[in-house]
Every structure is written in structure tokens, then in C-alpha cells.
Amino acid sequence: MSYLHLFEQHETSLNKAIDAIRSRIFHAHWPEPPSGKIYGETAQEDGLHAFKTSLNSTFEFLQNGSSGTVGSEQSPYGFPLNITYPAYSADVLIANAQSALIEWKQLSTKERAGILIECLERASKHFFAIGFSTMHTTGQGFIMAFQASGPHAFDRALESIATGYMAIDAFADSVQWTKPMGKMQVDLKKTFHIRPKGINLTIGCSTFPIWNSFPGMFASLITGNVTIAKTHPSAILPIAICIRSFQETLVDLGVNPHVIQIAIDETSKPITLELAQRSEITTIDYTGSSSFGNHLEQVLQRSHTELFTEKAGVNCALIGEVDSLDAVLDNLAFSLSLYSGQMCTTPQNIYVPKEGVKTSEGIITFDDVCGKLKEKVDALVFNEKMGPGTLGALHSPAVQSRVEKAQSSGLDIIRESASVQQQGFDNALSCSPLILKATSSDQAILHEEWFGPISFIIPVDSIQDGISAMAESVEKHGALTTLLYVQSEEYLSLAEEKLIDAGVHISFNLTGPIWVNQSAAFSDFHGAGANPAGNASFADLSFVSKRFNVIGIRKP
Amino acid sequence: MSYLHLFEQHETSLNKAIDAIRSRIFHAHWPEPPSGKIYGETAQEDGLHAFKTSLNSTFEFLQNGSSGTVGSEQSPYGFPLNITYPAYSADVLIANAQSALIEWKQLSTKERAGILIECLERASKHFFAIGFSTMHTTGQGFIMAFQASGPHAFDRALESIATGYMAIDAFADSVQWTKPMGKMQVDLKKTFHIRPKGINLTIGCSTFPIWNSFPGMFASLITGNVTIAKTHPSAILPIAICIRSFQETLVDLGVNPHVIQIAIDETSKPITLELAQRSEITTIDYTGSSSFGNHLEQVLQRSHTELFTEKAGVNCALIGEVDSLDAVLDNLAFSLSLYSGQMCTTPQNIYVPKEGVKTSEGIITFDDVCGKLKEKVDALVFNEKMGPGTLGALHSPAVQSRVEKAQSSGLDIIRESASVQQQGFDNALSCSPLILKATSSDQAILHEEWFGPISFIIPVDSIQDGISAMAESVEKHGALTTLLYVQSEEYLSLAEEKLIDAGVHISFNLTGPIWVNQSAAFSDFHGAGANPAGNASFADLSFVSKRFNVIGIRKP
């Protein structure tokens, strides 16, 4: 059976994605607005209904060999999901994967691309259910949940498929090779075969269960590997909906559904380390805390497992020279508030010259900058229309404890955190941004990631010193993002030089509806792979090419 | 200062290389015949003169900070070279590299490509001197020495440059990004910067001091890294000539010569491990024994150094079904004899069905196949015109000891090894191929690499069993090459399936002037990176893309 018809069906989508990846232009295969005009007038209602139907029930997959059940998800908006999922042992998952690998790796790259894009297209019909599930497992506001787990995550998946396709397509898969040798010649028919590394394990995180998992899964799949998505025990449902849909599509197409499996555990009985250490697992994608990531690196030191990581970092910002401070602080206030700072890309340490910030209206003092940032956050958070949806809820009580710990750290408080009412969800766990004033001597605090709505404003002697402090922090503690507000050529160049050296992506002078937290598929590389926050980048060539080898065959 | 004129000058060469790499067609930028018509009528004589002039003298580089001298090379043809080289400490090498890196990484990829190809073009004027130096350090016969260290190695360097260029060129380096948002839009100017990993260390081997070193060096250089070539103490001169020439070119162009450095030590006072463990070294290319390679892997386990390896393997062959056994054994005899089996690609374990080999003239018994292979090797080795030049000399007395050890292992001897007279070099260390008969029960012997002119013929119950034995051997002990003589579709498919799974390149039914030992730049990947013989492949995308990261910068 051939799947080339699926390739033909999706070839235009693939080529548009490849064009965007090459040129880095804006591209969105799936539109981001959760709009009825795009997704159907009843799509939101249907999605909510599907989400509600899945509560208090048992979730099924087309995946063999379950033993027992797991599941104890809790909505951050204050109620238990009461969903039970089948549990699968490491032995079963690996046996399933091994058998699925046999046929999957035999398919051509074109066939795999066709099948995978078909899987995504069909699963995209569930965007609204996925959005509500993401909201009620991660705590994201609905619009963000819809976008991050729906169109944005699916675009990242398509990006991985397209990048893997490009990497394989870089070289011909066969050639008639003729070597002239004086009056003779040698002729060889050469073919080149993509040999996947084998079984991929993608270890998901609690805050972006789909967006952070799809890149590794689909980069693995397009290059001939099969994948096991290990979900975070607190955020199972969103990716469970996707994987059930993928498995239905695979079965419908006559492909072994175990090409894409789910692995679910409970916090009390984790299986991640057991799976990760199995020799049959050849590549691992990990998103999560640095402590578990470092532990993984250590236990895998002696193995040949290829480990792709996105661990934690300390994102830095600098406000030095601005045109309009209002526009800058509007932007920054939103970045600090969005999903209550629970993004790996949210700024944490904000450097401001102690002499104040140069603006088109003169210097604004350090204290005034702090005060104005507080006002901007207040204005957003207390805006009943905007605030609650922007903040969302805390994905875990641990974030609240962290806010309390920071609030009682002894540092001057610029803005106190307080709970924010989430309409209709009286028990939602919600904290508005806490902003503290630190000094360079508070290194123990500043060099730690305070995941959640916690940021620090740090006075520096000069813009130059601020840039140096950022570069040093990135080199030592890693970062996913940096954000700088400087105007003069001197500082722009200095920042570029120092921060490229430090190995981190840079955003300058963002105002208006574009935020440092955002990373756009097809255009922005997510993660640089060049600092302690992780070795992987969505999706550079290294992210895909380490997942396969090329085997050459020569025949006369 | 811009170097774009050099890019323009070499753009056609680069594009032809890229075209060949993409299509895998035959391509040679530098012709392989050591012919006066190509390289100048006096080129050979001049090269020999240059080689002789360098004997008994002191070799100089354009490299700062030497302390003391080293050098005790010995020609395998029986005389000492008496060349002393400057020694450089790890501290000096790293300080030099760090300062050179500052400007090198700022150049554009086009500029680096232009400069590097110019370096190669100028150094290629020394092909004959490099050839004689290679002959008198490695023991290779002259023609092979010329080709392997001259055109073939330089083609591999050009291949690495072109592959690195392709990988970087896969994505735009800037874009005006416009995101439509209903009635608004967001505009960002994005630029993408290549951030090299830093300083590369390339650890060379004693048998192919240039061919095995250039790929890693030039893949590192094109992607913005600087490189330190650590030579094997017994084969310094060939690459020393290249590096002096490169440094002269760099200085002439106004580039810091420490972009490409040499590191030389003595066996009694090695510096490789010290260098490899320095945190400033970020990528290492290693070619050599598995024992030192495994040790390197172990000491680097906790570091973030990216290690590319080509270690040893056990190459396997199978003679099952042939058209003409004479043609097959002519080919195999040459492969076993070429450079006295001292190639990482030479077959070692040769499986033959115990019932004999099917030929177009009927079955030929196992014993007759062994006897005929002996005759073919005799005919080549005792051919005064062909034999000595094909065999060359043993690069080290350790190889001779290994031959003696194998000869007294108790296995049946199919062909005894004996020294072969090298015209004009009475003290040359030379051994003709030893061929032994082993059985599957001699696993301890068969699963070891017997580097040198040593091979084993092993009877198997069937062609199928032979294929299984090869696959198992590759999986457990690694291999650079496999060679099979089978005709029926059934066995061709089975071998492809099993050996692709095992992760090794395959050659079928080679006869005539093309041998399994050969790996053609631009077309054949050398090393699969998929079995215990090493993780690197010259030059797939992974070989280049792991040497840099991409840093994105966004500005309104």
C-alpha cells in the first residue's frame, strides 16, 4: 500500500511551510484566532461540550496492552477532572513501538509527510476541545490555551515535519555514479537510505503539554522514528485528545497506531526515568525543570541516547533608552502578566540604570520606572475584561508557594501579588505579578529561576553594566529570551555582540501587540541550544538531523 | 576589510561541489592522477626535492608561542626523517585560538568559504611534497599517498566547506516579518546569526593524517569555529606542510593565522588528553583506535564537548553467489593488499558458505575459494610492477607484531605473510597479506579489529547465516564497510534490510577498478555514524550542524 496520495494532497501545505522556514517569513497554516468564522460557528460550543463530556469518565486509546488506570488531573480553575486513563508499562510501550517501527521506517519520507500532515489536519478539528482541556490542566486563559495548544503547536509540528523533510531532501536518494578513468569508466548505482535512530521518548511539561512536545515528536516521526509521548501527570488531557485522534487516523489509513503512543503515570509512581534508561529508547526530548533535566543528563551519560533539552533559564530584560516609556511598560506589563509568568520565555530579571531611563521626554528616575511598571500591571490586572483572561490560573500550588517565598524574601516590594477573581471559577488559584527590587548583591536570588509571576528590577550603574550582567547571567544560568530597550547604535551593537556570544535570542524595543514571550513557528527559533537553558532549538537542522543516519548502498 | 572577492573567485567551485553533494554524482575538484600533464611536468620532481629538503631540518609555522621542539618521525621505508617541529603548550594553543576566533566568527559564511577555498587552492600546489611526506610517514605507496593526502583529502575538505555552507544557507539570514492581525499588522526586522561552538580540536591518526582530519577541521572552520589539528606523532609532516601553507595564506590575506593551528607532541609526552579536557575546546573530531576513543568518550562524559568519532570496526565481506569468481577475487585481493590492509575500510572477516560459492560455471568449493584467493593475492604481491607499490610499508612495528600474533594463533593458514622487497628501500617494514581460516567458534578473534594485512575466511552454513553473522558483528563491534557478493533478489533484499538495520554502508558485487576500501568525496558518506565504529559521517548534515547554533534577533 502506498501513501503517496496523501503526500500529493498535502504537498502545497508542506511546500508553503518549507518556503516559510527557508525565508523565515510570517506563516500560519492554522489561523490563531479562536473564531467561529474560521473554525465554524458552533466550534467553540462543541469544543466545550466535548471537554465537559470527557470529565468524570474513562479515556480510551487505540493502544494495546494497558494494565490498570491512572489520572488525577485537577483544573487550576478549581475542580477535579476525574478522568481515568489506561496505564501502560515500559515493556508494553517498547514492544508496541518496536513492532510499529518495522513498517514505519520502510515508508518513504514523502509517505510519512503525507500521513503526518493528515494526522494533524484531522486532529485540528478538535482545537476547541484541546483549548478547553489545556485551560483546565495548565491554567492558561482560554484564548492562549486555544492558540498555544492548537494552531501554534500544530504549526510547530508542521515546522518539524518540513524541517526534517528538508534535511532528508538535501541529498538525492539515488544516483547513477560514473567515474571517468582515462579511456575507461566505473559505473555504480548508489542508493541512500534514511535509517532512523529508533524509538523517541518525548517528556512533556505541565504548562505547555502540546506546544513543547510536538516539535520533538514530529521531528522524530518524519525521520522514520516512532514516538512515545510521556505526559506530565497534571496535563494529560490536551495531548491525549491529540494522540487518540492521531491513532484513529493511523488505523483508518492502515498504519500501526503504535507509531505514536502515549505514556501516562502518576506523581506517586513515576515511569519517566525507567523509560528514559531503556536501551531501546534512542532519542529523548525533554522539557521541564533544570533539576530533573540535569538528573536525566547524568543518568544517560554512559548511554548513546541523544538527549534534546529545554530546561529552565533566567530570562533578562534591560530598560535603558526608550522613545515612549508608556509604550515600553505596557508591553512589559503584558509580558509579565501573560499566563501569570508561567512561560519559559517570560522576563524575570529586569535591569534599569540607577540614574534612570532616557526617554524622548527626558530622564525618568529609577523609582519612577518601578512605579510606572506597577501602575501598568495594575491597569492590566484590574481591567475586568482583560486581566483574568491574561493571567489565567496557577498551574500548581507550588507556584503560589514560590510567590509567597519571594514576597517574604526581604527584598523591597514594588508590586504585591494578590489573588485575582476568575469569573465563574471561585476556587481558581490565581496570583497577580509580584515585582521586587533587588540589587546586584542578591546574586543567590537573581541566579535562580522563579517560575511564575515573579520578577525583579535591578539597578545597574550603566546600560553597559546591564548588558554585561545579562550576558554573564545567560552564560552561567541560561535563558530562553532577552529583551532590551536601547536606542543608540553603540548599545545596540554591544548588546548584539555580547548576547550572541552568550548564546541567547534577543528582542529589541518591542512595543505594541508583539511580546518577548512569543516565538513564532517557521520564523523564530525557540531555544538557542547554546546556553545552559537547553541544547535544543525548534527547529534548526541539528534538531532534525541528529534523529537519523544515512546508509549508502553501492551496486555495479 | 571584506573577503567577498574571494567568494566570487571560488563561487563556481563551491556551487559545483554543492551540486555534487546534493545529487551525489561523481565530482573531483582536484584530479586524482599524479600526472605531470595535470600538475606540471616538474611537479613530481619538485615535490620530491621539497620533501628531501625538509629532512634533517627544523620546520617552522606562522604560529606564536612555541616552547621547545618535538619530532621523531621515522619513515616506514626505513630511515628517520630527523625533522624537528616547534612544540606548543595547551595554554598557548588555546590563547591563540581564542584571539583568532574573535574576528573569524564575525566574517560572513561567504567570506569564510572564499578564504578557506583559497587556502586549499594554494596548498594544493604542494600535492607532490605532501604525497612524498605521506608515503614516508604512513608507509603508503606513492600513488596512494598522493591521492589520499592530496586530491581526495582536499576534495573531502571542499565537501565539508560546501556541506557547512549548505546547512547555513538553508535558512535566510534576515527577513522583514509581517504578521497580519485583522486591521493591524506587526512588523519585525529579524536577523539570524551563526554562532560557532568555539574551538575545535581535531585528533589525527597515523595512517591518514590529512584525509581523516580535514573533514572535521573544515566543517568547523566554515561554521565559524577555529581549529587545532593535533597530529599523530608518527605522521606530522604531511599536515604540517598543509597547515604552514594555510597560515601563510591567512597572513597574506590579513587573517589571523591562528584560525588553523597545529599541535604536535611526542609519544612519550602526549598532550591530547590535556587539550581534549580543556573547557575552551567545544568540539572534538577523533579518528583512531577504539580504546583511546572510548577513553575520550569516558573522560568527556560530564562535559558539553561535542565529540565526533571514527573509531575502529570489524569490516565484513561475504562471497555467496558470483558471476565470475576470478573477477571477484581479483577485486578482493586488491582490497586486502592495498596499503597492507591498513585502511579503516579494508575487509577483515570474509564469510563463505561451507558448501561453496555459486558461480556461472557451477559451485566452487570452500577450499577452492580459499586457494584461489591465495593465488590472486600472490599474483598481485609478487608482481614486481604492481605489488610493492600497492602494499606500501607498515606504518608501525606494532602492525608486524600483530601479523605475527595472528600467524601463531593456531588458526589454519590459507596464505602466509612474508616481507616484500621495496625497491630502493632495503629497510622498509613490509608484510604481505596473511589469510587465516577461522570458524564461527573463534569469536574472540573475529570480534576484534586486526588492523593490518590480516583477514579471516569463515565458513557459514548458508548465505543467510553469513548475512546474519555480518549484521550481528556490525551491531556489536562496528564496521566502516561491508562487501557482499550475492546475485538473487532474495539475498540482495535480505542483506539490505539486515545491514541497514545494523547501521553500515553496503557494497554489492564490486569487480574491476572500484574497491570497497574507497569512499568518494561528494558521493559516498564515510562512516555511517550508526554503529559502534563511530558516531560521525563525512559529511552529512549532522556532521556540520552540530558545530554551530543560530541566534535570532528581532527589532521593530
Chai-1 contact restraints between the chains, C-beta under 6 A:
chainA,res_idxA,chainB,res_idxB,connection_type,confidence,min_distance_angstrom,max_distance_angstrom,comment,restraint_id
A,S23,B,A172,contact,1.0,0.0,6.0,A-B,restraint_1
A,R24,B,A172,contact,1.0,0.0,6.0,A-B,restraint_2
A,R24,B,V175,contact,1.0,0.0,6.0,A-B,restraint_3
A,I25,B,V175,contact,1.0,0.0,6.0,A-B,restraint_4
A,F26,B,W177,contact,1.0,0.0,6.0,A-B,restraint_5
A,F26,B,T178,contact,1.0,0.0,6.0,A-B,restraint_6
A,F26,B,K179,contact,1.0,0.0,6.0,A-B,restraint_7
A,A167,B,L541,contact,1.0,0.0,6.0,A-B,restraint_8
A,A172,B,S23,contact,1.0,0.0,6.0,A-B,restraint_9
A,A172,B,R24,contact,1.0,0.0,6.0,A-B,restraint_10
A,V175,B,R24,contact,1.0,0.0,6.0,A-B,restraint_11
A,V175,B,I25,contact,1.0,0.0,6.0,A-B,restraint_12
A,W177,B,F26,contact,1.0,0.0,6.0,A-B,restraint_13
A,W177,B,S523,contact,1.0,0.0,6.0,A-B,restraint_14
A,T178,B,F26,contact,1.0,0.0,6.0,A-B,restraint_15
A,K179,B,F26,contact,1.0,0.0,6.0,A-B,restraint_16
A,V186,B,I514,contact,1.0,0.0,6.0,A-B,restraint_17
A,H193,B,I500,contact,1.0,0.0,6.0,A-B,restraint_18
A,R195,B,I500,contact,1.0,0.0,6.0,A-B,restraint_19
A,R195,B,A530,contact,1.0,0.0,6.0,A-B,restraint_20
A,Q301,B,Q301,contact,1.0,0.0,6.0,A-B,restraint_21
A,I500,B,H193,contact,1.0,0.0,6.0,A-B,restraint_22
A,I500,B,R195,contact,1.0,0.0,6.0,A-B,restraint_23
A,I500,B,I551,contact,1.0,0.0,6.0,A-B,restraint_24
A,H505,B,G552,contact,1.0,0.0,6.0,A-B,restraint_25
A,I506,B,I553,contact,1.0,0.0,6.0,A-B,restraint_26
A,S507,B,R554,contact,1.0,0.0,6.0,A-B,restraint_27
A,F508,B,K555,contact,1.0,0.0,6.0,A-B,restraint_28
A,N509,B,P556,contact,1.0,0.0,6.0,A-B,restraint_29
A,I514,B,V186,contact,1.0,0.0,6.0,A-B,restraint_30
A,S523,B,W177,contact,1.0,0.0,6.0,A-B,restraint_31
A,D524,B,G552,contact,1.0,0.0,6.0,A-B,restraint_32
A,F525,B,V550,contact,1.0,0.0,6.0,A-B,restraint_33
A,F525,B,G552,contact,1.0,0.0,6.0,A-B,restraint_34
A,A528,B,N549,contact,1.0,0.0,6.0,A-B,restraint_35
A,A528,B,I551,contact,1.0,0.0,6.0,A-B,restraint_36
A,G529,B,N549,contact,1.0,0.0,6.0,A-B,restraint_37
A,A530,B,R195,contact,1.0,0.0,6.0,A-B,restraint_38
A,A530,B,N549,contact,1.0,0.0,6.0,A-B,restraint_39
A,D540,B,V550,contact,1.0,0.0,6.0,A-B,restraint_40
A,L541,B,A167,contact,1.0,0.0,6.0,A-B,restraint_41
A,L541,B,L541,contact,1.0,0.0,6.0,A-B,restraint_42
A,L541,B,S545,contact,1.0,0.0,6.0,A-B,restraint_43
A,S542,B,S545,contact,1.0,0.0,6.0,A-B,restraint_44
A,S542,B,K546,contact,1.0,0.0,6.0,A-B,restraint_45
A,S545,B,L541,contact,1.0,0.0,6.0,A-B,restraint_46
A,S545,B,S542,contact,1.0,0.0,6.0,A-B,restraint_47
A,S545,B,S545,contact,1.0,0.0,6.0,A-B,restraint_48
A,K546,B,S542,contact,1.0,0.0,6.0,A-B,restraint_49
A,N549,B,A528,contact,1.0,0.0,6.0,A-B,restraint_50
A,N549,B,G529,contact,1.0,0.0,6.0,A-B,restraint_51
A,N549,B,A530,contact,1.0,0.0,6.0,A-B,restraint_52
A,V550,B,F525,contact,1.0,0.0,6.0,A-B,restraint_53
A,V550,B,D540,contact,1.0,0.0,6.0,A-B,restraint_54
A,I551,B,I500,contact,1.0,0.0,6.0,A-B,restraint_55
A,I551,B,A528,contact,1.0,0.0,6.0,A-B,restraint_56
A,G552,B,H505,contact,1.0,0.0,6.0,A-B,restraint_57
A,G552,B,D524,contact,1.0,0.0,6.0,A-B,restraint_58
A,G552,B,F525,contact,1.0,0.0,6.0,A-B,restraint_59
A,I553,B,I506,contact,1.0,0.0,6.0,A-B,restraint_60
A,R554,B,S507,contact,1.0,0.0,6.0,A-B,restraint_61
A,K555,B,F508,contact,1.0,0.0,6.0,A-B,restraint_62
A,P556,B,N509,contact,1.0,0.0,6.0,A-B,restraint_63
